[in-house]
């Protein structure tokens, strides 16, 4: 400027009447106008959005500034800056409508004009198959969608790339036919929304298609082959998969539910084997009953019923046996009991068990087996005197155990020595000697034992036993001497079954 003023002044000083001004290049010009971003597009992500744009010339652009406004706000606020042609934006409020603009920033840090705005509502995008069920037994499933903006077009396929399907009009709720074959089915969907935004990536859900159920086996384990009230049966149905329901049916029970939860007799939870411990109730009777297993899997498929290989037999025993015991002597106890009814059973035997303490059972000593149903008494002999004995009677049929009595006990009498007898001796002739005695009437009689000696003090220790007679009614015998000049002395003892002997009889001699 100074130079221009000096030139004008010189012209005036020189007095020239003509004036002129050279127009030279000043060395700078106005800045070039930056291109405006166009084709703004919003893609919906699982946790936000992706904003993208295009620009006609990139040589003078250093980066882009992104601005946003909430809903109908007039003023836009600076959001972020990026040198890329897209920006992922998270931490937005779900359900809120946002407006976005983008401006280019040149290499001289001057910002160009902002783009036209693009808007969208932020939210979750998802699909749900059959109301979020885990299983289905039908290939045709219902689909519901969750979306931030109402879609206008959609693609849906089991192919995650969605390359096998075209865009189609959106409708809610939707439906889909799953591919054939049981197993996990994944379904993918992508949307184009009414505000021009799209799904950045396909969202998905899965469901297990299960169209068949099977029973591997049905079986039961019981206390015995013939069961009574109070016995335990454990039933099993092996369904081969968890999450279902199973039950067994047999005569007297149409539906006995089983469990796979580690309870009610089930040992291992969630192993696909459904179990139930069952106590046989009173008055339940089953003859060669078929136990049938039933199973419905988690998808609702009913398996074909499967019978157990073993038959179930539960009997109702006859009235309990009533047992009475009475001490008959110091060595015998008499038992008597009520007769078991014939009923439907094939009677086999009574068995009598004995012990010297309580808790008599089939492991105690069996003292008798009686095959006649109408025989209802028994005498137990050869017992110790003054001893307690405890008894129980079991009744058996050919099918197994029928019934047992309560315990009954008795104590044998105290054993006393046998009653002594009176002895008499006479001659049949000079050599044959007749010996006789009075009868012993003791119930535990065992024998008469006669001793002979050569002196009047003969006993069972000093004399010679000439005979032992076990017939209580036989009260005479004979003896022979070698010479009529010999004198014999006789004495008699009575023995009982427990080995006690009487006092000695009177001593008698030959004439």
ROLONU-946875 format. One record per residue (C-alpha): x negated, y, z; residue in one letter. Coordinates in steps of 0.2 Angstrom, whole numbers, padded with zeros to 4 digits, always signed. Each point is the difference from the previous one (the first is absolute). Layout:
# ROLONU-946875
XYZA...
***
This chain:
# ROLONU-946875
+0000+0000+0000X-0014+0011+0004X-0007-0003-0017X+0016+0005-0008X+0001+0017+0009X-0019+0004-0005X+0004-0003-0018X+0015+0011+0000X-0010+0014+0009X-0014-0001-0013X+0012+0002-0014X+0007+0016+0008X-0017+0007+0003X-0006-0003-0017X+0016+0010-0006X+0006-0013-0013X+0018+0002-0004X+0002-0018-0004X+0002-0012+0014X-0001-0019-0001X+0000-0015+0012X-0008-0017-0004X+0010-0015+0006X-0013-0013+0006X+0003-0018+0007X+0002+0002+0019X-0006-0019+0003X+0016-0007+0008X+0018-0004-0003X+0016-0006+0009X+0000-0018+0007X+0008-0014-0010X+0017-0006+0005X+0000-0018+0009X+0011-0013-0007X+0016-0004+0011X+0002-0018+0006X+0015-0009-0008X+0009-0016+0000X+0000-0001+0019X+0006-0018+0006X+0004-0007+0017X-0003-0019+0004X+0007-0007+0016X-0012-0010+0011X+0003-0010+0016X-0006+0014+0011X+0002+0015-0010X-0001+0006-0018X-0013+0002-0014X+0001+0017-0010X-0008+0000-0018X-0001+0013-0014X-0008+0004-0016X-0010+0015-0007X-0003+0006-0018X-0019+0005+0002X-0011-0006+0014X-0017+0009-0004X+0004+0016+0010X+0009-0009+0014X-0010-0004+0016X+0014-0008+0011X+0019+0002+0004X+0009+0007+0014X+0016-0008+0005X+0014+0009+0009X+0017-0006+0008X+0016+0007+0006X+0013-0009+0011X+0017-0001-0008X+0006+0017-0005X-0015+0010+0007X-0004+0014-0012X-0018+0002+0006X-0012-0014-0004X-0014-0005+0012X-0018-0006-0005X+0000-0019+0003X-0017-0007-0007X-0013+0002-0013X-0007-0014-0012X-0011-0001-0016X+0010-0015-0005X+0016+0000-0010X+0010-0008+0014X+0002+0002+0019X+0007-0013+0012X+0010+0009+0014X+0005-0009+0016X+0006+0005+0017X+0016+0008-0008X+0017-0001+0009X+0011-0014-0006X+0016+0007-0007X-0006+0017-0003X+0000+0008-0018X-0017+0008-0005X-0004+0011-0015X-0018+0000-0007X-0010+0011-0012X-0017-0001-0006X-0012+0014-0006X-0017-0002-0009X-0015+0009+0008X-0014+0005-0012X-0019-0001+0002X+0000+0018+0005X+0012-0005+0014X+0014+0010-0007X+0017-0009+0001X+0011-0001-0015X+0019+0000+0000X+0010-0013+0009X+0009-0014-0009X+0018-0002+0000X+0007-0009+0016X+0004-0018+0002X+0010-0006+0014X+0005-0017+0009X+0006-0007+0016X-0012-0010+0010X+0004-0017+0007X-0002-0019+0001X+0003-0010-0015X+0004-0019+0003X+0011-0014-0005X+0008-0013+0011X+0005-0018-0006X+0016-0008+0008X+0000+0012+0015X-0018-0004+0005X+0004-0019+0002X-0015-0011+0001X+0008-0014-0010X+0012-0003-0014X+0007-0016-0008X+0008+0010-0015X-0011+0006-0014X+0012+0015-0002X-0004+0013+0013X+0006+0017+0004X-0011+0015+0000X+0001+0016+0009X-0011+0015-0002X-0007+0014+0011X-0006+0016-0010X-0003+0018+0003X+0008+0006-0016X+0014-0008-0009X-0008-0011-0014X+0006+0000-0018X-0010-0014-0007X-0009-0015+0007X-0010-0015-0004X+0001-0016+0010X-0009-0017-0002X-0010-0013+0010X-0015+0005-0010X-0009+0014+0010X-0006+0009-0016X+0018+0001-0006X-0006-0003-0018X+0014-0013-0004X+0015+0012+0003X+0006+0016-0008X+0007+0015+0009X+0019-0001+0004X+0013+0010+0008X-0001+0001+0019X+0015-0007+0010X+0002-0003+0018X+0002-0013+0007X-0009-0011-0012X-0002-0019-0003X-0013-0011-0007X-0002-0018-0005X-0016-0007+0007X-0011-0012-0010X+0003-0019+0002X-0010-0010+0013X+0000+0001+0019X-0013+0011+0008X-0004+0018+0004X+0007+0012-0012X-0007+0018-0002X+0011+0013-0009X-0007+0017-0006X+0009+0016-0005X-0005+0017-0007X+0011+0015-0002X+0002+0016-0011X+0009+0013+0011X+0013+0013-0005X-0012+0015+0004X-0013-0007-0012X-0011-0008+0012X-0005-0019+0000X-0006-0014+0010X-0019+0001+0001X+0000-0019+0002X+0012-0014+0001X+0008-0004+0018X+0004-0018+0004X+0008-0012+0012X+0000-0019+0002X+0011-0014+0004X-0002-0019+0002X+0011-0009-0013X+0005-0017+0008X+0013-0010-0009X-0003-0017+0008X-0001-0008+0017X-0006-0017+0005X+0000-0011+0015X-0016-0010+0002X+0006-0012+0013X+0013-0002+0014X-0004-0010+0015X+0002-0002+0019X-0010-0006+0015X+0010-0008+0015X-0004-0007+0017X+0006-0017-0007X+0009-0009-0014X+0016-0001+0010X+0004+0016+0009X+0010+0004+0015X+0007+0016+0008X-0014+0011+0006X-0013-0007-0012X-0010+0012-0012X+0000+0001-0019X-0011+0012-0009X+0007+0004-0018X-0011+0006-0014X+0003+0007-0018X-0015+0004-0010X+0005+0014-0012X-0017+0004-0005X+0002+0019+0001X+0004+0013+0014X+0013+0012+0003X+0015-0011-0004X+0013-0009+0010X+0002-0019+0003X+0012-0012+0009X+0003-0018+0002X+0017-0009+0000X+0004-0017+0007X+0016-0009+0007X+0006+0011+0014X-0009+0016-0006X+0004+0009-0016X-0014+0013+0002X-0014+0000+0012X-0011+0015-0004X-0019-0002+0000X-0013+0012+0003X-0017+0006-0006X-0005+0012+0013X-0010-0010+0012X+0015-0002+0012X+0013-0013+0004X-0012-0014-0003X-0008+0008-0016X-0019-0002+0004X-0007+0011-0014X+0009+0016-0005X+0001+0005-0019X-0007-0016-0007X+0016-0004-0010X+0005-0015+0011X+0016+0003+0009X+0002-0009+0016X+0013-0002+0014X-0002-0010+0017X+0017-0007+0004X+0007-0009+0016X+0013-0013-0003X+0016+0005+0008X+0012-0011+0010X+0013-0009-0011X-0009+0001-0016X+0000-0016-0009X-0009-0003-0017X-0003-0017-0009X-0012+0000-0014X+0003+0019-0003X-0008+0008-0015X-0009+0016+0005X+0001+0013-0015X-0012+0015-0002X+0006+0016-0007X-0011+0015-0005X+0004+0018-0007X-0016+0009-0005X-0003+0019+0003X+0006+0004-0017X+0017-0009+0003X-0003-0015-0010X+0008-0016+0007X-0011-0016-0001X+0007-0017-0004X+0004-0009+0016X-0012-0013+0006X+0004-0014+0012X-0012-0007+0013X-0007-0017-0004X+0004-0007+0018X+0018-0002+0007X+0006+0008+0016X+0008-0011+0013X+0007+0007+0016X+0010-0011+0012X+0011+0004+0014X-0005-0012+0014X+0014-0010+0010X+0004+0006+0018X-0016+0000+0011X-0003-0017+0008X+0004-0001+0018X-0013-0010+0010X+0001-0007+0018X-0013-0009+0009X+0001-0010+0017X-0013-0009+0010X+0005-0018+0000X-0014-0005+0011X-0018+0004+0005X-0006-0006-0018X+0015+0003-0011X+0011+0015-0006X+0016-0002-0010X+0004+0012-0014X+0017+0003-0008X+0005+0013-0013X+0014+0006-0011X+0002-0008-0017X-0004+0011-0015X+0014+0002-0012X-0002-0009-0017X+0005+0016-0010X-0008+0002-0017X-0017-0008+0006X-0007-0017-0002X-0005-0005+0017X-0017-0007+0002X-0005-0002+0018X-0001+0007+0018X-0017+0003+0007X-0003+0002+0018X-0015+0011+0006X-0007+0000+0017X-0013+0011+0010X-0004+0003+0018X+0002+0018-0002X+0013+0012-0009X-0001+0005-0018X+0003-0017-0007X-0001+0000-0019X-0004-0011-0015X-0018+0000+0005X+0004-0008+0017X-0001-0019+0002X+0014-0009-0009X+0006-0014+0011X+0014-0007-0011X+0008+0001-0017X+0018-0006-0002X+0008-0003-0017X+0018-0001+0005X+0010+0016+0001X+0012-0007+0013X-0014-0006+0012X+0000+0014+0012X-0010-0007+0015X-0017-0006+0004X-0010-0005+0016X-0018+0005+0001X-0009-0013+0010X-0017-0003+0007X-0002+0017+0008X-0010+0007+0015X+0010+0002+0016X+0004+0017+0007X-0004+0008-0017X+0009+0013-0010X+0004-0004-0018X+0007+0012-0013X+0009-0006-0015X+0007+0007-0017X+0010-0010-0013X-0001+0005-0018X+0012-0006-0013X-0006-0002-0018X+0008-0002-0017X-0008-0006-0016X+0000+0018-0006X-0010+0006+0015X+0002+0006+0018X+0018+0001+0005X+0001+0005+0019X-0008-0001+0016X+0005-0001+0018X-0004+0012+0014X-0013-0007+0012X+0005-0011+0014X-0010-0007+0015X+0000-0012+0014X-0012-0006+0013X-0002-0018+0004X+0003-0007+0017X-0013-0003+0013X-0006-0018-0002X+0002-0011+0016X-0007-0017+0002X+0012-0014-0005X+0011-0009+0013X-0008-0016+0007X+0008-0016-0002X+0002-0016+0012X-0010-0015-0006X+0005-0018+0003X-0010-0016-0003X+0006-0018-0001X-0006-0017-0007X+0008-0009-0015X-0012-0015+0003X-0016-0002+0008X-0009+0010-0013X+0012+0012-0008X+0004+0015+0010X+0016+0011-0003X-0002+0018+0003X+0015+0012+0001X+0003+0018+0005X+0014+0013+0002X+0003+0012-0015X-0008+0017-0002X+0013+0013-0005X-0011+0015-0004X+0003+0009-0017X-0018+0001-0004X-0004-0018+0003X-0015-0007-0010X-0004-0017+0007X-0001-0013+0014X-0018-0005+0004X-0003-0016+0011X-0016-0003+0009X-0006-0017+0008X-0014-0002+0013X-0006-0013+0012X+0003+0010+0016X+0014+0009+0008X-0007+0017-0003X+0001-0001-0019X+0002+0016-0010X-0002+0006-0018X-0018+0003+0004X-0004-0017+0009X+0012-0011-0010X+0001-0006-0018X+0014+0006-0010X+0009-0015-0007X+0013+0010-0011X+0008+0016-0004X+0018+0001-0005X+0007+0015-0009X+0018-0006+0000X+0008+0009+0015X+0014-0014+0001X-0012-0014+0000X-0003-0004+0019X-0008-0017+0000X-0015-0010-0006X-0010-0016+0003X-0018-0003+0005X-0009-0017+0000X-0013-0006+0013X-0013-0013-0002X+0002-0009+0016X+0015-0001+0012X-0013+0003+0014X-0004+0017-0006X+0010+0015+0008X+0003+0015-0012X+0005+0018+0006X+0010+0011-0011X+0004+0019+0000X+0010+0011-0013X-0002+0018-0006X+0012+0010-0011X-0008+0012-0012X+0009+0015-0009X-0004+0007-0017X-0011+0013+0007X-0011-0012+0009X+0006+0002+0018X+0002-0017+0009X+0011-0004+0015X-0005-0005+0017X-0004-0018+0000X+0014-0013+0003X+0000-0012+0014X-0014-0013-0001X+0007-0018-0002X-0010-0017-0001X+0003-0017-0006X+0006-0013+0013X
***
